[in-house]
Amino acid sequence: MTAIDGKLADLKPSATCWTPDVLAGLAEAKFDQAAIIDAAAAKPMSPSLDVWDAWPLADPHGNPVAWCGGELWFALTVERAADPEQRHHLARIHHFHRLGDQFKHIGLTLPEEISPAARQWSGSARLENGEVTLFFTATGHKGDATLSYHQRLFLTRAPMPADGEFGAWSEPVEFVQADGHFYRPANENEGEPGKIKAFRDPSHYRSREGQDYVLFTGSSGTQPSLHDGVIGAAIAEGDGYSLLPPLITASGVSNELERPHIVEHGGRIYLFWSTQRGVFAPGIVAPTGLYGAVAESIDGPWTFLNGHGLVIGNPIERPTQAYSWWVLPDLSVTSFVDYWGPEDDTLPEAETRRARFGGTFAPFVQLELDGATSRVVG
């Protein structure tokens, strides 16, 4: 596969706007909240690792594939440290064996010598005809003297026999680039989580017609502001990918629509993403949660689920307990345990982070979907 220059494809979906008026309905609505995560559920899966942002090795339609009596999963991973916030600066993709509700760490996924950046952020993985394609975010640049937030979209491939381990990974390829018009390049040298611009989180989607796409988290080039998040898309053409205009825009609403992905259900397609309460524009009060919309096809238009988009919110008593939701085709939902513990107002926030941070796989949640309505059922 060759790199693509970022040109827009002829197919141009019509963006649907997530507006303050849409979210105003949340103030009056009763929304589904996840169950409170207790100390037992927040127990680390490893005493030496923090994990977050997880996704399965899946078939081209998003179904986790069987592997060694369970499933193979990926997650961003670092060694546990005193300040969990530092994990973003050191993240690498590792893989895990899922057996039921248990995850066992296997190891680092990509050899350091072929990694194209200082660190790796979220992506997705597909297995087809005995070959894995790993889509991921390359963040920063190798050899950087200082921390930077440059984000680029890469893919790499490796052979993988049934119940076997990966073969040699191919040289990673930057498969699509921000065009500077619809999508702002995410090339900031300074910043902090929640405020930086985005070009990350590639997730593969194959339509019913057999067309391949990659969705991603982006920042608007046509309506740049402090809060200009979009869900972008690229379409497979020949041996590469070409950009499409955004599917969802949130200018004036939210800075980040993270980890977008599509699930097909009941003859419709459902687009999900995660957003944190702290990245909404001033005056918009909405919880950290899983949000979503439904359409007949990727071209839209999209209808926001439940009228406002919120699918699962963190409990009011634990507003930061989980994050980074990922919906599977069976409508089970994974996330990771974030700052689950109650805050101690007598101590500086930074001093309590380690005690309050889970850094582990959260209990799965089960959804029901009926048209433009969602419901948590377990």
N, C-alpha and C positions, 0 to 999 in steps of 0.2 A: 504494500500500500504506500502511496506517495502522499506527501503533505499537500493540503489544499490551501489556496490563496485567500479563502474567506468570501468568495463571491456568493451572492444570493442566488438560490435556485429559482427556476421559473415558478414553481409551486409556492404560493404565498398565502399561508393561513391568515385569517383575520384575528388580530389580537383582541382578547377580552380584557376589560379593565376591572381590576379589583379596586374599588373606590371607597372613600369614607362613607358614602351613603349605603353601600352594601354592608359594611361592617357595623353601621349604626344599629342594625338589627340585633347584634349581640347583646346590647345593653338591656334589651327586653326579653331575650331568649333564655331558656333553660338548656344548657348544653351538656353533653356527656363528658363526665370527668373520669379519668382513670382511677383505679383503686389506689389508696395510699400505699407507698412502698415502705415496708418496715425494715428493721436492721437485718433480719434473716434474708430477705430478698436482695438487700444491698450488699451482701457479703461478696467480696471480690472473687471472681472465678480463678484468679491466681494471686498469691500474696506478693508477687513481684511485678505485676503488670497492670496498667490502666488500659482499658479498651473502650472504644466508642465508635459511632458511625459504622454500622455493620451491614453486610449484604451477602446473599447466598451465591454460590455457583449455580447458575440456572440454565434451563434450556432456552431456546430463542424466544419463547413466549412467557418467560419469567418464572416458570415452575422450578423450584429447587430440585436438583438431580440427586438420585440415590448414590451414595458413596460410602463404602465400607460399613454397611448396615445403618447408616445415618445420612448426614449431609455434610458438605464442605462449605464453610463460611469464611468470609473475609471481614476484617475490621481494622480500623486505625488503632495503633498500639504503641505504647512507650513503656519504659521502666517507670515504676511508681516513684514519685518524687515528692518533696515537701509541699510544693505548690503545683496543684493540678493544672493551673492555667498555662504552665510552661509546656504542656503536652503538644499544643498546636505548633510549636517551634521545632519539634523533634519527631513528628509523626512518621511512621512507616506502616505499610500494609503488611499484616500478618494473616495467616490462615488458621482455621480452627475446625475440629471435628465436632459436629453437633449430634448428640444421641439423646433424643427426647428433649428434656429441658436443660440438659447439661452440655457445656462447651469445654472441650479440651484443647489447649494450645498446642499447635504443631510447630510453627516457626515463621521466620521472615519469608515473605513471598518472593520479592524481587532481589536478586543479588545487587549489592551496593554498586558494583562496578558498572552496571548498565542503567542505574537509576539516573534520569536526566536532570534532576534538580536537588536542592538541598533537603527537601522533604516531600512526602506524598500525602495528599488529601483524598477525599472520598471518590468512589467510582462505582462500577458494576462489573459483573463477569458473566460470560456466556460460554456454554459448552455445546459444540456442534461438530459432528463427524470426527470425534476424537481429538478436537482441538479447542483449547481455552482461549478466548479473547478477553483480556483484562483492560477495561477502560479506567483511567484514573487521572487525578489532578496532580500535575507537577508544580510545586510551589517553591519560589526562590530559585537560585542558581547555584550550582556546585561551585565551591570556592568563595562564596560571598563573604566579604570581610565583616559585613553587618547584616542583620536580619532584614529581609525584604518580603513583600507580599505579592510578587509576580506570580500569576496563575495561568497555566496553559493546559490544554487537554491532549492527553497521549493515549495510545493503545499499544499493547504488546501481545504476542501470541506464544503459546507453548503446546506441544502435543501432550495428551493425557489419556492413557489407557483406562479402561474401566477399573475402578477401585485402586488405581495406581497414583503415583505422585507426578508432579509436573516434569516434563522434559525441559530442555534448554529454552529459555525465553528469547524471543527475537528482539532485535534492537528496537527500543520504543520509538514510535513515530508520532509527531504532533499532527493530528489528523484534521483539525480545523482550527481557525484562528479568528479572534474578534475582528470585525470589519471596520470598527471605528465609527460606524453610522448607527446601525441598530444596536450594536453591542460595544460598550466602552471597554478598551483593553484594561485588564486588571494588572497594572504594572506599578503599583505604589511601592516606594521604598520604605515608607513608614506607615504605621497605623496600629489598629487594635481590633480584635475580634468584634464583630457586630457593626463596625463602622467602615471597614475597607470595602472597596468595590469588588465585584465578583465575576469570574469566568471559570467555573469549577463544577464538580459533582456530575460527571457524565453518566447517564443511565441509558442503556440500550432498550429500544422498543421495536418489535416487529408487528406490523399491522395484520389484520385478517387477510389482506390482499398480498401479504408477503413482502411488503416494503419495509426496509430497515431505517430507523431513525436513532438519533441520540439526543436526549434532552439534557439541559444543563441549567445551572444557576447563573444568571447574568445581571448586568447593570445597564440601564437604558442609555443609549447614545443619542436618542432623539429628544428625550426629556430629562436631561441630567439634573440631579439635585442630591441632597443629603439622603433622600429616601426615594430610590429609583430602581428598585428590584424588578427583575423580569424573569420569566421562565422561557429560556431559549430552546431552539431546536435546530438540528442539522439532519439532512436527508442523504442517505447513501446513493451515490451516483457513480457508476463504473467502479473504479478501484479506490474511490475516496468518498469524502463527505462534503456537502455544500451547505452553507448556512441558509436557514429560513428566518423570516421575521419572528418576533416573540409570539408565544401562545397566550401568555398571561402577562399583563403589565400592572405594576403597583406603584407607579409614580405618585408621590405625595402621600403614600400609605405605608410602605415598608421598604427597608433597605435590602432585605434578604428573603428570598423564597427558596429555601435550601433543599437539596437532595430530591428534586422532582423526579417522579416516575409514574408510569402508566400501568394500570391493571384493567383487563377486560372482564366484564361481568354483565350478564343479562342482555347481551347484544349491544351494550354501550361501552364506552371507554371512560375510565376514571383516572383523573390526574391528581396526584397527591404531592404535597410538599410540607416542610416543617418551617415554622417561623417562631422566633422568640419575642416575648413581650417587649423587651428593651429595644427592638429595632423598628418598632412602629413609630410613625411621625407623631409629634406632639399633638395632644388632643384626641388621639385614637387609643382607646383602652381595650385591649384584647389579650387573651392569655397566651403563654407559650403552649404550642400545641401542633397537632396534625391538622392540616387544612386540605380542602379538595374541591374539585369541580368535575362535572360530567358533560360529555358531548357524544354525538353520534359518530364522529370521526375526529382525527387530529386537526382537521381544518377548522373545527369549532362551528358555531359559537359555543362557548362554555357556560354552563349554568352552575353557580356556586352551590355546593351541597348545603342543605338546611337553610338556604336563603342567604347565609353570610359567609359560608366557607369552612367554618370550624367543624371538625369531625371528632377529635378527642382533645380535651384540654387537661392540663395538669390540675390536680385538686387545688381548690382555693387555699387550703391550709399548707400545701406544699407546691408553690407555684413554679419551682425550678427542679422538680424531682426527676424528670426524664426528658429526653430530647432525641431528635434524629430518628423519627419513625419511618418504617419501611413496610408497606402493605404487600403481602404475598397474594397470588391468585386465589388461594382458598380463603382470603380475607382475614387471615391471622396477621397480627401486626407486631413487629419487633421494635425495640428502641434501646437506649442505654440509660443506666442509672446515673443521673447528673448530680446536682446538689440536692440530695434527698433529705438531709437532716435539717431540723429547725435551726434558724439563726440564733446566735447568742448576742444580744444587744449590748452585753457588758464588755465584749472583746472586739478589737478591730476585725473587719470582715476577712482580711487576708490571713489572719491567724487561725481561723476556723475552717478554712477551705478543705484541708486534708481530711478532717474529721467528718465533714458533711458531704464529701464527694464520693460517689460510688465507683465509677470507672469500671463498670461491669455490664453484662447483658441484663436487661430488665425482663420481668415476666411478660410473656406474650399476652396480647389483648385480641379479642375476637370481634369483628364487625359484621353487621348486616347492611346490605345496600338495597334500596328499593327506589329506582329512578333517581331523583335528586335528593333523596333522604337517606341519611346514614344513622346507624344506631349501634352502640356498644352492647354486646350481649354476653360477654365473658372475658 
